[in-house]
Every structure is written in structure tokens, then in C-alpha cells.
Amino acid sequence: MEDQDTQPPEGGSGNVTRDPLSRAVPVDNPEIGEILACETGAYLDVRNWIGGWRYEQLIAQRVDIREKLDGAPRFRCPLCGVAVYLASNRHKRFYFKHQVEDGSCPAQTRHPLSAEEILARKYHGLRESAPHRRIKALIVRSLEADPQYASVQVERQWRSAHDPAARRRPDVQAAGPAGRLAFEVQLSTTFLHVVVARRAFYRQEGGLLVWIMGGFDPAYRRLTTDDLLFTNNSNILIVDEETAAQSEAARRFHVRCHFRRPERDGDRIADTWESHIVPFDELTADREGQRCWHLDYDGEAAAMRAAIEGELRAALFAFWIGREPDTRPDKGVRRAWAGLRSSFAGRGIALPSAPDDDSGFVALMNGLASAKEGRPVGWHFKHLIEVGHRIADAYPQHVAAFGHALLYFEKAALVERQDRSGKWKRRRSAIRDSLERGEPDFRPDPDSLPVIGFVMPGVEEKLTKLMLKVAA
């Protein structure tokens, strides 16, 4: 049975801080080794699924899975059908747990104590800590110094306008120019389901939940800190004596914001950490996402990745279109291919050791490049339609990818004009019918999906659905 997804007590040993851009790490022997994806019906290997994400991405997945757990679960245990969620041990290695454990499933994933019982034991007989009270007082000082904020209240109930029985009691609440705000001080472990429930409540109420931490060290982050960090656009907010004094001096609420800034390093992204004191009203607020941030890390990083991936796609196609097939590559060609292999390997995509090592890969790239160019590439044909017939005859595992490439690169009409005999139209219809019937003749090659998905974003999912029909 895996460890609980809690961290050791403050000052204890065992905390592991992961690089946000590193690959997420699964536990070695998860009790639940396979999960059922509810939306697609696919069975996924847990260790491969977890290891396919960057750490920052998996934390966001962990929150999303929790948010959907009680409504439309994303994943279920294939052995018992119970909904499952993503958890972590103290070393930030991940695994799945049953939402409900009744002992009937061979996979036993839950500690005998519930999350509520653990919290009760942890805090039994303890009053609210002095640091917690101090930070609440600093938030109140900061808000009351700013005339933009009114109705500043401490530990007062926020009653739901939609459900009379629903209520929360935030540490501090206030009304400001952008609406009602709920401030929660985070100093110790808060179970993820508690965070998710609070986010859902304030989202429904049209309020904004703002987490305030007592301190932040990017080199020593607990999992509960990461849950807040990566769901808040990689920004952490602090209120301390210095920010409170600045709020009073400027008569404007200020916070200290720690955030990641993405920087391009060749064909990869690296991070730097920065910290600035900024006016709270200059933060970007996202009530639907229950986030507020100073620097839009997600947006800037996504733009960088899109630029890098666009350049890599262009480089792969340029290499393939310019190569001389069936010739011994010179040193420059070998060096260029090695560079491409390294860049793609960094994205979890394996290219052959040499361009001509795998005839199936050669046919796939010839087809994709031909569809992109609107002319045969890699084969001595005159017309694009001949490429389609060649792939359908000799490489049927790639014909669906070629068909999608014609649509993706808007060359389907060109092939139709070249199809004077109607042979391609009849063949395309027969291939489509075969795939719809779940026959294996034209089943897409699963090993080719990563590179297809990279050079034609969105197509991998369509081919995966075809594969699932065949598997069924």
C-alpha cells in the first residue's frame, strides 16, 4: 500500500522538491497499475501515463481529477469500477487511489484512517497558531489601509446565495472594486479535497479565493504548496510586515508575489524565480479558474513552446524534403539528424538512429511531407495521388495518417482533382468502412502516433480513436 499524500512535519526530513519542468515520477509498484479513461474507454498504463507529464502539468492534472471526482470522474479502477484520483507519497512519486475503499478490490490503496481523521488527530487540542493569527492581522491591516476595500471581516461566515445550507468561513473577507474576496492563510497541510471544495464554493458564489502563504522558498516546496502554486499560474502570494507597511504608506493593498519566469534555452524552456512587491489591484484575476497572478507564466511559457515546436516541425520537414533518399548521408546530414533526434527525444518522441533505418518511418514521413508540399517527396512519382496508393498498398498502417495529413494541410481537393478514374475515392471509402467496422487491416501504428501528434497537433487523438475501434 502506498504512502499517504502528506508531507513530513515542519522541520522533519523526507521532503523532495521537484523541478517543475522535470518529468513526473510514478511509484515503482502501484497497487492500481492500469486505469480506465472514462471519456474514451481506453485502458492506460499508470506508470506511463504519469511519466508522460511534466511535474507542473501533473499537479494541474491532479487538481482537475479531484474537481471532477464527485460528478463525472475522469478515471476508474478497471478491476472494481470505483472512481480513482491522483495521490503522491512524501517523495512526490505519484499513484492512483480509490475514492472509496471497501476491501472488495484486490488493489488496496487507502490508509485505514480517512483524511478527516488524520486532520482531527493532527490538530486535536491545538488552538490556531500564533503565525496564522499574525498573518490574518497583517491582511486586515493591509485591506483597511486601502479605501478601495470595505466590509473587512475576520472568521465570519460567507453564506451561499444559491444553497442556504452551504457556507464557508474564510480567514478574512472583503469587498473591493472587483467584487468579494475570500483570503485563506496556508501555513500547514491542507488536503487537496478541501482546496477543491473551497474553490468550487467561491466560484459558484462569484467570489475570488485568494491563498496567502507565510513564506516561500522555491528550493523547498511541499506538495501542498505545489498544489497552490501550479493552479495559480505559478504565482505565490505573501503578506508580511514589509508588505503591510507599504500598504499603509501607499494607502493601497500590496502583496509580495513569488513567481516563475520562463526563459528560452535553445529548444527548451528554463525557469528563473523572481519576487516583487506589487499592488494587489494590479494582479490579473480569473474567477472561473479561482486564480490571481502577477506574471502570466502559463501564457508566456505556452507561447515559447509553440514557437519552439513550430521551429522543430519546420526543421524536420525541411530536413526530410531536402534529403537524398537511398544515399549514404555525409557528416553534415548525420549531425543534423542527430540534433533533430536529441530535440525530439527531449519531448518523449523517438526518431530512428538514421533517417533510412526504418522503412515504415520513411514511408510515414514521405507521406506527411508529400501532403504538406502538395507533391511527391521521397519517391519518384509525378502526382500526389500516387503517394496515397503507394502507402495504401505497401504501408497500410500509415494510410489513415496520410488521409488526415491531406485534410490537415488542405490538399484533399488536389488529390480529388488527380483522381480521374475514381480509384482513390473507392479505395478511401473501403478503407474508411474497414476502420469503422473495427477491422485490423488499416489499423494505425501506435509507435508512430507521437511523431504524428507533434507534426500535426490534434491528429494523434483522432488516430487513437480509430485504434480503439479496432481493439474493441
Phi and psi in degrees as a GROMACS rama.xvg file:
@    title "Ramachandran Plot"
@    xaxis  label "Phi"
@    yaxis  label "Psi"
@TYPE xy
-73.288  162.982  GLU-2
-69.112  158.952  ASP-3
-66.982  153.054  GLN-4
-86.4977  58.5129  ASP-5
-125.11  167.106  THR-6
-108.517  158.388  GLN-7
-64.2598  158.342  PRO-8
-62.294  158.349  PRO-9
-53.0334  129.736  GLU-10
90.1688  -10.6278  GLY-11
-81.6183  177.608  GLY-12
-101.602  167.598  SER-13
107.478  -13.4487  GLY-14
-68.9418  136.413  ASN-15
-119.634  127.64  VAL-16
-104.312  119.066  THR-17
-93.5665  144.098  ARG-18
-64.723  125.152  ASP-19
-55.5732  -29.4853  PRO-20
-92.9028  -0.373063  LEU-21
-79.3301  164.947  SER-22
-70.8396  139.942  ARG-23
-66.921  151.348  ALA-24
-120.144  123.947  VAL-25
-82.4377  163.677  PRO-26
-68.5324  160.388  VAL-27
-67.6513  -44.2617  ASP-28
-131.417  77.2504  ASN-29
-66.3675  141.097  PRO-30
-60.7799  -42.4573  GLU-31
-97.3882  102.445  ILE-32
-87.9973  -14.3954  GLY-33
-143.082  143.522  GLU-34
-125.1  153.161  ILE-35
-100.584  119.532  LEU-36
-78.5127  115.674  ALA-37
-64.588  -35.5802  CYS-38
-72.5415  -39.7207  GLU-39
-103.526  -19.6372  THR-40
80.2724  7.31689  GLY-41
-80.7737  145.117  ALA-42
-95.8849  125.866  TYR-43
-115.741  134.337  LEU-44
-69.9064  122.651  ASP-45
-61.7578  -45.1343  VAL-46
-66.4185  -39.4551  ARG-47
-67.6092  -40.2689  ASN-48
-64.1193  -46.4056  TRP-49
-64.2228  -45.7316  ILE-50
-70.409  -10.081  GLY-51
-82.524  -4.66691  GLY-52
-108.672  150.763  TRP-53
-69.7809  155.128  ARG-54
-56.3346  -44.3984  TYR-55
-61.8724  -36.9315  GLU-56
-68.9919  -40.809  GLN-57
-66.2439  -34.5429  LEU-58
-62.4858  -42.4245  ILE-59
-64.8205  -38.0389  ALA-60
-62.4626  -40.9494  GLN-61
-58.8014  -42.3618  ARG-62
-68.7195  -44.1159  VAL-63
-63.0225  -40.9298  ASP-64
-61.9677  -41.1551  ILE-65
-64.7097  -41.9073  ARG-66
-63.8616  -30.4195  GLU-67
-94.4006  -1.13972  LYS-68
-61.262  -41.7631  LEU-69
-87.204  -9.73159  ASP-70
-107.717  -80.5552  GLY-71
-122.778  87.6777  ALA-72
-57.9926  143.31  PRO-73
-78.289  -33.5704  ARG-74
-135.697  150.567  PHE-75
-132.267  159.083  ARG-76
-74.6709  126.032  CYS-77
-71.0446  -15.7342  PRO-78
-83.0853  -36.7622  LEU-79
-125.83  -10.1526  CYS-80
81.4442  0.913196  GLY-81
-75.3653  141.635  VAL-82
-61.2365  145.395  ALA-83
-126.829  157.324  VAL-84
-135.2  164.508  TYR-85
-91.2429  127.225  LEU-86
-126.487  174.999  ALA-87
-143.168  146.909  SER-88
-86.5883  -176.78  ASN-89
-69.3603  -14.0403  ARG-90
-95.7035  10.4965  HIS-91
59.4663  42.0446  LYS-92
-106.873  137.316  ARG-93
-107.548  156.678  PHE-94
-161.226  172.793  TYR-95
-107.551  145.666  PHE-96
-125.343  150.805  LYS-97
-68.0366  142.893  HIS-98
-66.8697  -38.8191  GLN-99
-128.356  131.027  VAL-100
-116.406  108.078  GLU-101
-112.373  7.1652  ASP-102
87.9914  -3.05835  GLY-103
-84.5911  -17.9828  SER-104
-94.5668  139.075  CYS-105
-58.9544  -27.6326  PRO-106
-85.6272  112.358  ALA-107
-103.391  115.034  GLN-108
-122.31  -8.51038  THR-109
-113.158  142.751  ARG-110
-66.8114  146.345  HIS-111
-56.1757  -28.5414  PRO-112
-87.9011  140  LEU-113
-78.4584  166.851  SER-114
-58.5657  -40.855  ALA-115
-64.1909  -39.5221  GLU-116
-67.8521  -37.3936  GLU-117
-64.0163  -44.8117  ILE-118
-61.4261  -41.5902  LEU-119
-62.0645  -43.5539  ALA-120
-65.5559  -40.3166  ARG-121
-64.7289  -38.7899  LYS-122
-107.681  6.36691  TYR-123
-59.7937  126.58  HIS-124
77.5973  0.0483208  GLY-125
-99.033  135.992  LEU-126
-87.6343  166.765  ARG-127
-55.388  135.727  GLU-128
-69.2183  156.46  SER-129
-63.2118  -41.3966  ALA-130
-60.7388  -36.3967  PRO-131
-64.2932  -45.7148  HIS-132
-63.8626  -37.9634  ARG-133
-64.6932  -44.3851  ARG-134
-68.1034  -37.9671  ILE-135
-58.6119  -42.7172  LYS-136
-64.7765  -36.1812  ALA-137
-66.9214  -38.8543  LEU-138
-62.607  -43.7655  ILE-139
-62.907  -45.8099  VAL-140
-55.9349  -44.6249  ARG-141
-66.4535  -41.9776  SER-142
-68.661  -42.7713  LEU-143
-70.5028  -19.0084  GLU-144
-76.487  -17.0995  ALA-145
-105.693  115.717  ASP-146
-65.4941  -9.87103  PRO-147
-70.7968  -18.8359  GLN-148
-110.833  138.084  TYR-149
-133.821  171.402  ALA-150
53.9408  45.6223  SER-151
-75.2013  120.099  VAL-152
-132.454  146.692  GLN-153
-113.841  129.533  VAL-154
50.8724  41.1368  GLU-155
-106.267  145.431  ARG-156
-67.5879  138.49  GLN-157
-107.955  105.66  TRP-158
-86.8295  140.299  ARG-159
-69.1248  138.762  SER-160
-83.3088  -8.64283  ALA-161
-108.425  -28.4033  HIS-162
-137.024  108.663  ASP-163
-57.758  -24.8246  PRO-164
-84.9326  -13.3024  ALA-165
-92.5971  135.202  ALA-166
-159.667  159.454  ARG-167
-138.17  161.178  ARG-168
-129.113  85.1337  ARG-169
-67.7524  158.517  PRO-170
-58.1228  -46.8418  ASP-171
-141.933  143.477  VAL-172
-136.385  155.947  GLN-173
-159.428  162.931  ALA-174
-112.508  132.233  ALA-175
-135.012  -169.336  GLY-176
-59.5193  -30.4999  PRO-177
-99.686  11.5015  ALA-178
110.983  -164.864  GLY-179
-80.3924  141.956  ARG-180
-123.725  140.895  LEU-181
-120.049  122.308  ALA-182
-105.243  129.035  PHE-183
-120.89  131.141  GLU-184
-90.1304  127.512  VAL-185
-113.878  108.55  GLN-186
-118.982  -22.841  LEU-187
-137.151  -171.341  SER-188
-59.8949  127.62  THR-189
-124.375  120.778  THR-190
-61.6654  145.665  PHE-191
-60.7548  -36.0257  LEU-192
-65.6026  -27.0219  HIS-193
-70.3017  -44.3252  VAL-194
-59.8841  -46.2914  VAL-195
-62.5655  -42.8349  VAL-196
-63.2708  -40.6642  ALA-197
-67.6334  -40.8744  ARG-198
-59.6561  -44.5812  ARG-199
-63.0155  -40.8157  ALA-200
-62.3701  -51.3954  PHE-201
-71.6312  -29.7152  TYR-202
-62.5542  -44.939  ARG-203
-64.5407  -32.063  GLN-204
-85.6163  -3.99418  GLU-205
76.4298  11.8946  GLY-206
-92.8584  179.549  GLY-207
-127.089  122.144  LEU-208
-87.0918  124.312  LEU-209
-119.125  116.961  VAL-210
-87.8123  130.151  TRP-211
-116.949  128.647  ILE-212
-105.974  159.125  MET-213
-82.0932  -20.5596  GLY-214
-174.193  168.574  GLY-215
-155.455  130.132  PHE-216
-127.355  109.732  ASP-217
-60.5626  -21.2338  PRO-218
-87.6634  -7.08935  ALA-219
-140.287  89.3778  TYR-220
-119.437  127.682  ARG-221
-80.8352  163.209  ARG-222
-60.3105  -37.741  LEU-223
-64.9979  -31.8225  THR-224
-67.8867  -42.3405  THR-225
-64.081  -35.8304  ASP-226
-57.2898  -38.8792  ASP-227
-80.586  -39.5888  LEU-228
-61.3044  -53.0075  LEU-229
-81.581  -11.7452  PHE-230
-95.7634  -0.814867  THR-231
-117.937  38.9046  ASN-232
58.487  33.6623  ASN-233
59.6807  34.9635  SER-234
-121.483  136.156  ASN-235
-120.73  133.708  ILE-236
-105.726  137.473  LEU-237
-127.038  140.218  ILE-238
-120.905  122.546  VAL-239
-137.863  -173.189  ASP-240
-60.8488  -39.948  GLU-241
-66.7232  -44.5136  GLU-242
-67.0578  -37.2186  THR-243
-64.8602  -41.8537  ALA-244
-63.4633  -39.3445  ALA-245
-68.1385  -37.0714  GLN-246
-60.2315  -42.718  SER-247
-70.3023  -39.17  GLU-248
-67.7881  -38.0831  ALA-249
-93.345  -6.2714  ALA-250
51.0863  43.2226  ARG-251
-152.237  125.659  ARG-252
-61.7176  122.669  PHE-253
-119.019  151.527  HIS-254
-134.218  158.435  VAL-255
-94.0675  127.583  ARG-256
-115.741  121.217  CYS-257
-97.8342  133.908  HIS-258
-152.43  157.459  PHE-259
-88.4033  140.549  ARG-260
-119.164  120.498  ARG-261
-76.3441  141.208  PRO-262
-134.571  140.154  GLU-263
-79.8608  133.325  ARG-264
-129.9  87.0567  ASP-265
67.5725  -121.92  GLY-266
-100.265  21.8943  ASP-267
-131.293  170.12  ARG-268
-114.004  135.888  ILE-269
-118.283  163.712  ALA-270
-116.618  146.911  ASP-271
-124.191  151.449  THR-272
-104.139  136.685  TRP-273
-131.483  160.91  GLU-274
-143.462  127.545  SER-275
-139.911  149.452  HIS-276
-90.6211  125.192  ILE-277
-135.088  152.101  VAL-278
-64.5086  134.982  PRO-279
-60.8103  -35.2798  PHE-280
-74.2971  -4.29459  ASP-281
-93.1698  -7.00976  GLU-282
-69.8606  148.702  LEU-283
-83.2031  126.949  THR-284
-106.357  134.486  ALA-285
-126.495  95.3114  ASP-286
-69.7724  -35.3821  ARG-287
-64.0082  -42.0948  GLU-288
-86.2315  -5.27135  GLY-289
52.5026  54.3052  GLN-290
-136.711  154.438  ARG-291
-148.491  138.727  CYS-292
-147.834  160.954  TRP-293
-94.7792  -52.2173  HIS-294
-109.488  130.818  LEU-295
-80.82  79.0985  ASP-296
-61.3982  -47.5811  TYR-297
-58.1672  -44.3277  ASP-298
-66.1951  -45.511  GLY-299
-67.3308  -41.2838  GLU-300
-66.3434  -39.5012  ALA-301
-63.431  -40.1515  ALA-302
-64.8831  -40.1252  ALA-303
-64.6859  -44.4059  MET-304
-63.5302  -40.7901  ARG-305
-61.8166  -40.8746  ALA-306
-65.936  -44.2994  ALA-307
-64.0162  -46.0546  ILE-308
-66.8708  -35.9957  GLU-309
-61.9776  -40.9871  GLY-310
-66.6481  -38.6475  GLU-311
-68.0802  -40.8672  LEU-312
-60.4966  -45.669  ARG-313
-62.3501  -38.7947  ALA-314
-66.9408  -40.9396  ALA-315
-64.8964  -45.2191  LEU-316
-65.9891  -40.2068  PHE-317
-62.3579  -42.0838  ALA-318
-60.7636  -48.0275  PHE-319
-68.3475  -40.0775  TRP-320
-68.5702  -32.7933  ILE-321
-89.7217  -9.10782  GLY-322
-72.9479  158.835  ARG-323
-105.71  106.397  GLU-324
-62.6938  151.168  PRO-325
58.6168  30.4099  ASP-326
-125.335  153.646  THR-327
-72.6561  119.118  ARG-328
-68.9765  139.84  PRO-329
-82.2036  -177.939  ASP-330
-61.0011  -40.4748  LYS-331
-63.525  -41.5957  GLY-332
-65.4696  -43.5629  VAL-333
-62.4624  -40.3588  ARG-334
-65.642  -42.4622  ARG-335
-63.6074  -41.3158  ALA-336
-67.2793  -38.8344  TRP-337
-62.1313  -39.3609  ALA-338
-63.8731  -41.6259  GLY-339
-64.2968  -43.0997  LEU-340
-60.1946  -42.1633  ARG-341
-64.0704  -44.8583  SER-342
-64.1232  -41.8619  SER-343
-72.0931  -35.3513  PHE-344
-61.5566  -34.4131  ALA-345
-65.3391  -12.1746  GLY-346
-111.328  16.2071  ARG-347
75.5995  20.728  GLY-348
-116.716  121.499  ILE-349
-94.9643  121.614  ALA-350
-99.9224  153.412  LEU-351
-59.3596  158.313  PRO-352
-59.5185  -35.9437  SER-353
-135.23  154.338  ALA-354
-55.9093  -34.4116  PRO-355
-101.859  12.8067  ASP-356
-66.6082  -33.1015  ASP-357
-123.8  111.576  ASP-358
-64.3694  -32.441  SER-359
-65.5679  -41.3044  GLY-360
-66.0999  -39.8776  PHE-361
-59.4128  -45.4573  VAL-362
-64.0421  -40.9112  ALA-363
-60.8657  -49.7904  LEU-364
-67.9963  -35.8849  MET-365
-59.0445  -43.6108  ASN-366
-65.5443  -45.6161  GLY-367
-65.6479  -44.4167  LEU-368
-66.0068  -37.5919  ALA-369
-64.7621  -43.0505  SER-370
-62.9351  -38.8399  ALA-371
-66.2949  -43.0349  LYS-372
-82.9513  -21.1137  GLU-373
76.9421  20.4744  GLY-374
-155.074  159.281  ARG-375
-63.4062  134.717  PRO-376
-126.877  128.56  VAL-377
88.6978  -15.9562  GLY-378
-126.854  151.327  TRP-379
-90.0545  62.4004  HIS-380
-104.57  165.596  PHE-381
-95.5775  -32.5511  LYS-382
-126.108  151.174  HIS-383
-61.9317  -33.958  LEU-384
-62.8575  -28.1313  ILE-385
-67.0343  -31.4463  GLU-386
-63.1746  -43.919  VAL-387
-60.5509  -44.6198  GLY-388
-65.6952  -39.017  HIS-389
-60.7184  -45.5001  ARG-390
-67.3302  -42.918  ILE-391
-63.0668  -35.5752  ALA-392
-75.0693  -48.0923  ASP-393
-105.295  -23.5472  ALA-394
-134.386  63.4057  TYR-395
-60.5407  -22.2005  PRO-396
-68.3671  -12.5963  GLN-397
-112.529  2.41048  HIS-398
-70.7958  -34.2425  VAL-399
-65.7871  -39.0482  ALA-400
-64.6331  -39.3129  ALA-401
-64.6768  -41.5945  PHE-402
-61.528  -42.6589  GLY-403
-67.1052  -33.9528  HIS-404
-64.1756  -38.0043  ALA-405
-60.6332  -39.5882  LEU-406
-71.6294  -43.8129  LEU-407
-61.2097  -43.3047  TYR-408
-95.6017  9.42781  PHE-409
59.0262  47.1862  GLU-410
-117.105  7.29883  LYS-411
-62.5412  -39.7939  ALA-412
-65.0452  -34.931  ALA-413
-62.1925  -44.7145  LEU-414
-64.8357  -38.4477  VAL-415
-61.4272  -39.6139  GLU-416
-66.5901  -32.0864  ARG-417
-80.0332  -14.3096  GLN-418
-87.0019  66.5133  ASP-419
-69.7819  -30.3384  ARG-420
-85.0005  -14.6078  SER-421
81.2395  4.18527  GLY-422
-63.8659  -42.7659  LYS-423
-65.6478  -39.037  TRP-424
-61.0314  -45.0663  LYS-425
-66.1199  -40.3688  ARG-426
-66.9946  -43.4262  ARG-427
-60.0277  -41.1058  ARG-428
-64.7285  -41.498  SER-429
-65.4505  -39.6013  ALA-430
-64.8201  -44.9077  ILE-431
-61.4052  -43.4601  ARG-432
-63.8074  -39.3758  ASP-433
-62.9716  -43.7578  SER-434
-66.2625  -39.1202  LEU-435
-64.6247  -32.9559  GLU-436
-78.8066  -5.00333  ARG-437
78.9606  20.5426  GLY-438
-78.1232  149.438  GLU-439
-85.2707  -3.91649  PRO-440
-56.3782  -38.2606  ASP-441
-119.366  26.122  PHE-442
-59.7975  126.687  ARG-443
-59.1832  146.766  PRO-444
-76.5246  115.544  ASP-445
-61.6681  -31.0602  PRO-446
-68.0512  -19.6535  ASP-447
-88.8253  -11.9968  SER-448
-61.4682  -41.0843  LEU-449
-58.3075  -45.5515  PRO-450
-70.4708  -36.1924  VAL-451
-62.3971  -45.4741  ILE-452
-62.8429  -30.6071  GLY-453
-75.3424  -45.8614  PHE-454
-79.8134  -20.662  VAL-455
-134.417  79.9433  MET-456
-53.7115  131.743  PRO-457
99.2573  -21.4339  GLY-458
-77.4925  -31.412  VAL-459
-56.3636  -41.7421  GLU-460
-63.429  -38.793  GLU-461
-66.4796  -41.6238  LYS-462
-68.5139  -34.5425  LEU-463
-61.6008  -40.3703  THR-464
-62.3066  -38.4386  LYS-465
-63.8936  -40.9915  LEU-466
-62.1188  -39.3989  MET-467
-66.5662  -34.9195  LEU-468
-62.6977  -41.6155  LYS-469
-66.3539  -41.901  VAL-470
-64.8291  -34.1517  ALA-471
